[in-house]
Amino acid sequence: PCPAAARTALEVDAHRRLARDAAHPAVASAHHRRVLALTPGDPEASLALARRLVALGDADEALRLLATALAAHPADEALIELTVEVLAGPKRLRAQRPPD
């Protein structure tokens, strides 16, 4: 692979690790945003950021992100499931498992 692609892959991996290990959802969210910027259209990155946004209480932003991701990946079951949970409201979200 070209050096730029290898560097991007390393940066994506680093931000994913930092997001996973972050103690505060806002810090994790910033790292997830960076991963999404580096890998536009990646449903896994969209899902991770949407979960963090939900953890921060920003359901509207999570729904906007999920709508964009679902437009590109309409059959992605994880995206569909989280969208349904966010649309179901706060009571359902409290019962949701913790974000990855």
Secondary structure as the mmCIF struct_conf table of DSSP 4:
data_model
#
loop_
_struct_conf.conf_type_id
_struct_conf.id
_struct_conf.beg_label_comp_id
_struct_conf.beg_label_asym_id
_struct_conf.beg_label_seq_id
_struct_conf.end_label_comp_id
_struct_conf.end_label_asym_id
_struct_conf.end_label_seq_id
HELX_RH_AL_P HELX_RH_AL_P1 PRO A 3 ASP A 21
BEND BEND1 ALA A 23 HIS A 24
HELX_RH_AL_P HELX_RH_AL_P2 PRO A 25 LEU A 38
BEND BEND2 THR A 39 THR A 39
TURN_TY1_P TURN_TY1_P1 PRO A 40 GLY A 41
HELX_RH_AL_P HELX_RH_AL_P3 PRO A 43 ALA A 55
TURN_TY1_P TURN_TY1_P2 LEU A 56 GLY A 57
HELX_RH_AL_P HELX_RH_AL_P4 ALA A 59 ALA A 72
TURN_TY1_P TURN_TY1_P3 PRO A 74 ALA A 75
HELX_RH_AL_P HELX_RH_AL_P5 GLU A 77 ALA A 88
HELX_RH_AL_P HELX_RH_AL_P6 PRO A 90 ARG A 94
TURN_TY1_P TURN_TY1_P4 ALA A 95 ALA A 95
BEND BEND3 GLN A 96 GLN A 96
HELX_LH_PP_P HELX_LH_PP_P1 ARG A 97 PRO A 99
#
